[in-house]
């Protein structure tokens, strides 16, 4: 029986992973080693009961008594806190879903790889902050990283049986987010509610706002370089409002392989769960005649400055990805709680990169986990300072 663990089980990707595991037979087919979640203790316990998990771990130690109570009468153990989540990744598992949002997903994902597990990576921040470290760990331990972002899953599938030497370019598609058709002058006044009104995808709060600012695509550009080892100048971004083409690979003979599908995260999750085979999934089949039109347009870098910043990060390399992601997370917090406006987020990140480039080890080549975590902390401090001097402009 295949042993699996799901990190971030109560989030959007985690919920859909649990759904697919249960559809495939649940505890009769999969042995669930560990589930981790945030503050939704009732849901975490419900999942643990349904999957008969060995262990359930919540993020906040204050929630541990409630988790234990919710699991009373089961054989599922309970634990809490960051150390317990990281420790859960040390438990033997064949396949691990990394769906914890943000830099918090790095340590458990890295631990899982160090034990030779297959890591289904929905946590894009891990490759952005420590891509070289994750890839080298996977190679040295005989582990594998499978992309779960819809874009990178599409690229991965388009490259099956292909020689990377024949690849001319990789084209990431972007929906453009909730504010893609707003006038530029109105973006500074966009509210959290405005940014959350995504026209195509049902996602969590943070990634939906990252979609509106295109910070998610900026992360994915960096992730593409780390995962596929392609030069940054051969990575392109195109706005595709319909979200039907999930990404494309262009080859040196002029051919382009495009991956099409309904905008449903259960496809990339299910593909990673069942890889290297394909299994039936509860995903709507495309009716090409009904689609009628697919549109594409170049991204406006004035509207989406995060894309320009991603190019700068890739030019610096080293610990720049860790700084970029940490500053982005703090800037997003500042927007969510009303301290800065929507368009201020990129300014905060750029300020942090500029300050750290002035002599705080941003381009350091030697990257151990300690280096990454130290830069993550420093960038968060610098981002908080930048927010305090920015003030709300919207």
C-alpha positions in Angstrom: 0.0 0.0 0.0 1.4 3.4 -1.0 2.3 5.7 1.9 1.3 9.3 1.5 1.5 12.5 3.6 -0.3 15.8 2.8 1.1 19.1 4.1 -1.3 21.9 4.1 -4.3 19.5 4.0 -6.9 22.1 4.9 -6.0 24.6 2.3 -7.4 24.7 -1.3 -4.8 22.4 -2.8 -4.8 20.1 0.2 -8.6 19.8 0.3 -8.6 18.8 -3.4 -5.8 16.3 -2.7 -7.8 14.7 0.0 -10.8 14.6 -2.2 -8.9 12.7 -5.0 -7.4 10.3 -2.5 -10.8 9.5 -1.1 -12.3 9.1 -4.6 -9.5 6.6 -5.4 -10.4 4.5 -2.4 -9.0 6.4 0.5 -7.6 4.2 3.3 -8.3 1.0 1.3 -5.7 2.1 -1.3 -3.5 4.7 0.4 -1.9 4.5 3.9 -1.9 8.1 5.1 1.1 8.8 7.3 0.6 12.5 8.2 -1.8 15.4 7.6 -0.9 18.9 8.6 -3.2 22.0 8.6 -3.7 25.5 9.9 -6.4 26.8 12.2 -9.3 24.7 10.8 -9.0 22.0 13.5 -12.5 20.5 12.9 -11.7 20.0 9.2 -8.2 18.6 9.9 -9.7 16.1 12.3 -12.4 15.2 9.8 -9.8 14.5 7.1 -7.7 12.4 9.5 -10.7 10.3 10.5 -11.7 9.8 6.8 -8.2 8.8 5.8 -7.3 7.0 9.1 -4.1 9.0 9.3 -1.3 8.0 11.7 -0.7 11.6 12.7 -2.4 15.0 12.4 -0.5 18.2 13.1 -1.8 21.7 13.4 0.3 24.8 13.0 -0.5 26.6 16.3 0.3 24.8 19.6 -2.6 26.6 21.2 -4.9 24.5 19.0 -3.5 21.2 20.1 -6.0 20.4 22.9 -8.9 21.0 20.5 -7.2 18.7 17.9 -6.7 16.0 20.5 -10.4 16.3 21.5 -11.6 16.1 17.9 -9.5 12.9 17.4 -10.6 11.2 20.6 -11.5 7.6 20.0 -9.3 7.3 16.9 -5.8 5.8 16.5 -4.5 9.1 15.0 -1.9 10.9 17.0 -1.9 14.7 17.4 0.9 17.3 17.5 1.4 21.0 16.9 3.9 23.6 15.9 6.5 24.2 13.2 8.9 21.6 14.7 6.1 19.0 14.7 5.3 19.7 11.1 8.9 19.4 10.1 9.1 16.2 12.1 6.1 14.8 10.3 8.1 15.0 7.1 10.7 12.6 8.6 8.1 9.8 8.9 8.5 7.3 6.0 6.3 8.1 3.1 6.4 7.3 -0.6 4.6 10.4 -1.9 4.3 13.8 -0.1 2.1 16.7 -1.1 3.7 20.1 -0.2 0.8 22.5 -0.2 1.7 24.7 2.8 1.5 28.3 1.6 4.6 30.5 1.7 8.2 30.0 2.9 6.8 27.8 5.8 6.6 24.9 3.3 10.4 24.8 2.6 11.6 22.9 5.6 9.1 20.0 5.5 9.5 19.7 1.7 13.3 19.6 2.0 13.0 17.0 4.8 10.8 14.8 2.7 13.2 14.9 -0.2 16.1 14.0 2.1 14.3 10.7 2.9 13.9 9.9 -0.8 10.2 10.7 -1.1 8.5 11.8 -4.2 7.5 15.5 -3.5 4.4 16.8 -5.2 5.3 20.5 -5.0 2.4 23.0 -4.9 4.5 25.3 -2.7 6.2 27.4 -5.4 8.0 29.4 -2.7 10.3 26.4 -2.0 12.0 26.5 -5.4 12.1 30.3 -5.4 13.8 30.5 -2.1 16.1 27.5 -2.3 15.8 25.9 -5.7 19.4 24.8 -6.0 19.2 23.2 -2.5 16.0 21.3 -3.3 17.1 20.0 -6.7 20.5 18.9 -5.4 18.9 17.2 -2.4 16.5 15.3 -4.7 19.4 14.2 -6.9 21.6 13.1 -4.1 18.8 11.1 -2.3 17.2 9.5 -5.4 14.0 11.6 -4.8 11.8 13.3 -7.3 10.1 16.6 -7.4 6.8 16.6 -9.4 5.3 20.1 -10.1 1.7 20.7 -9.0 1.3 24.4 -10.2 -0.9 24.1 -13.2 1.7 25.9 -15.3 4.7 23.8 -14.4 2.6 20.6 -14.6 1.7 21.6 -18.1 5.4 22.2 -19.0 6.4 18.9 -17.4 3.8 17.0 -19.4 4.8 18.8 -22.7 8.4 17.8 -22.1 7.8 14.0 -21.7 10.0 12.2 -24.2 11.6 15.4 -25.3 15.3 16.5 -25.2 15.8 19.8 -23.2 18.5 20.6 -25.8 15.7 21.0 -28.4 13.7 23.5 -26.3 13.8 27.0 -27.6 11.6 28.7 -25.0 9.0 28.1 -22.3 5.9 30.2 -22.3 4.0 30.6 -19.1 0.4 31.7 -19.4 -1.2 34.1 -16.9 -4.9 34.9 -16.4 -4.0 38.4 -15.5 -6.0 38.2 -12.3 -9.0 40.0 -11.0 -7.8 43.5 -12.0 -6.5 42.7 -15.5 -8.9 45.0 -17.3 -8.9 47.9 -14.7 -7.6 51.2 -15.9 -4.0 51.7 -14.7 -5.0 54.8 -12.7 -7.5 52.9 -10.7 -5.2 50.1 -9.5 -3.9 52.2 -6.6 -7.4 52.3 -5.1 -8.0 48.5 -5.5 -9.2 46.8 -2.3 -8.6 43.3 -1.0 -12.2 42.5 -2.1 -11.5 43.7 -5.6 -8.3 41.7 -5.9 -10.0 38.5 -4.6 -12.7 38.5 -7.4 -10.7 36.1 -9.7 -12.8 35.4 -12.9 -11.5 31.9 -13.5 -9.9 30.1 -10.6 -11.1 29.2 -7.1 -8.0 29.6 -4.9 -7.0 30.7 -1.5 -6.9 34.3 -0.5 -3.1 34.9 -0.7 -2.5 33.2 -4.1 -5.6 35.0 -5.5 -4.2 38.4 -4.6 -0.8 37.3 -5.9 -2.5 36.5 -9.2 -4.0 40.0 -9.4 -0.5 41.6 -8.7 1.2 38.9 -10.9 3.5 38.1 -8.1 2.5 34.5 -8.5 3.7 34.6 -12.1 6.9 36.2 -11.0 7.5 33.4 -8.6 6.6 30.9 -11.4 9.2 32.5 -13.7 11.9 32.0 -11.1 10.6 28.5 -10.4 10.7 27.6 -14.1 14.4 28.5 -14.2 15.1 26.4 -11.1 13.0 23.4 -12.0 13.8 23.1 -15.7 17.3 24.6 -15.8 16.4 26.9 -18.7 18.1 30.3 -19.2 15.9 33.2 -18.0 15.9 34.9 -21.4 14.1 31.9 -22.8 11.2 32.1 -20.3 8.3 34.2 -21.5 5.0 35.2 -19.9 1.8 35.8 -21.9 -1.6 36.9 -20.6 -4.3 34.4 -21.5 -7.6 35.5 -19.9 -9.5 32.2 -20.6 -7.0 30.1 -18.6 -7.5 27.2 -20.9 -3.9 26.9 -22.2 -1.9 26.2 -19.0 1.5 26.8 -20.5 3.5 26.0 -23.7 6.9 24.8 -24.7 8.5 26.0 -28.0 11.1 23.9 -29.8 14.0 24.8 -32.0 12.1 23.5 -35.1 9.4 26.1 -34.5 6.8 23.7 -33.0 4.9 24.7 -29.9 3.4 22.1 -27.6 0.5 23.5 -25.6 -1.3 21.9 -22.6 -5.0 22.7 -22.6 -7.6 21.9 -20.0 -10.4 23.2 -17.8 -9.1 25.6 -15.1 -9.3 23.0 -12.3 -6.4 22.3 -9.9 -7.6 18.6 -9.6 -5.8 17.9 -12.9 -2.2 18.8 -11.9 -2.9 17.4 -8.4 -4.2 14.1 -9.8 -1.5 13.9 -12.4 1.2 14.1 -9.7 -0.7 11.7 -7.5 -1.0 9.1 -10.2 2.3 9.7 -12.1 3.8 8.0 -14.1 0.4 6.7 -15.1 -2.9 8.6 -15.9 -6.1 7.9 -14.0 -9.7 9.1 -14.5 -10.2 12.5 -12.8 -13.4 14.4 -12.0 -12.4 17.2 -14.3 -14.7 18.8 -17.0 -13.8 17.8 -20.5 -13.2 20.7 -22.9 -15.7 21.3 -25.6 -13.5 23.0 -28.2 -16.4 24.0 -30.3 -17.9 25.9 -27.4 -14.7 27.6 -26.6 -14.9 29.6 -29.8 -11.9 31.9 -29.1 -8.7 31.8 -27.1 -6.9 35.2 -26.7 -3.4 36.1 -25.8 -1.6 39.4 -25.1 1.7 40.6 -23.8 1.8 41.6 -20.1 2.1 45.3 -19.3 5.2 45.6 -17.1 3.9 48.9 -15.7 0.8 47.1 -14.5 2.8 44.1 -13.3 6.2 45.3 -12.0 6.6 42.0 -10.2 7.6 40.4 -13.6 10.5 42.9 -14.0 11.6 42.2 -10.4 11.7 38.5 -11.1 14.2 39.1 -13.9 16.4 41.0 -11.6 16.2 38.2 -9.0 17.3 35.7 -11.6 20.2 37.9 -12.6 21.5 38.1 -9.0 20.7 34.4 -8.2 22.1 33.2 -4.8 19.8 34.2 -2.0 17.9 36.8 -4.0 14.9 34.4 -4.4 14.7 34.0 -0.6 14.7 37.8 -0.2 12.2 38.3 -3.0 9.7 35.9 -1.6 10.0 37.0 2.0 9.6 40.6 1.1 6.6 39.7 -1.1 4.9 37.8 1.8 5.3 40.8 4.2 4.1 43.2 1.5 1.0 41.1 1.0 0.3 41.1 4.7 0.6 44.9 4.6 -2.0 45.1 1.8 -4.3 42.6 3.5 -4.4 44.6 6.8 -4.6 48.0 5.1 -1.2 49.5 5.8 -0.2 49.8 2.1 -2.1 50.0 -1.2 -2.3 47.4 -3.9 0.4 49.0 -6.1 2.7 49.6 -3.1 3.5 45.9 -2.7 5.9 45.9 -5.6 7.6 49.0 -4.3 8.2 47.4 -0.9 9.8 44.4 -2.6 12.0 46.5 -4.8 13.1 48.6 -1.9 14.1 45.4 0.0 16.1 44.1 -3.0 17.8 47.4 -3.4 18.8 47.6 0.2 20.0 44.0 0.4 22.0 44.3 -2.8 24.0 47.1 -1.2 26.0 44.6 0.8 24.1 42.0 2.8 25.0 38.8 0.9 22.2 38.7 -1.6 24.2 37.1 -4.4 25.9 34.6 -2.1 26.6 31.3 -4.0 26.9 28.9 -1.1 23.3 28.1 -0.1 22.6 26.0 2.9 19.3 25.9 4.6 20.7 28.2 7.4 21.7 30.8 4.7 18.2 30.7 3.2 16.4 31.0 6.5 18.7 33.9 7.7 18.1 35.8 4.4 14.3 35.1 4.8 14.4 36.7 8.3 16.5 39.7 7.2 14.3 40.4 4.2 11.2 40.3 6.4 12.8 42.9 8.8 13.7 45.1 5.8 10.2 44.8 4.3 8.5 45.7 7.6 10.8 48.8 7.7 9.9 49.7 4.2 6.1 49.4 4.9 6.5 51.6 8.0 7.9 54.4 5.8 5.6 53.8 2.8 2.3 54.3 4.5 -1.0 53.7 2.9 -1.4 55.4 -0.4 -4.8 53.9 -1.4 
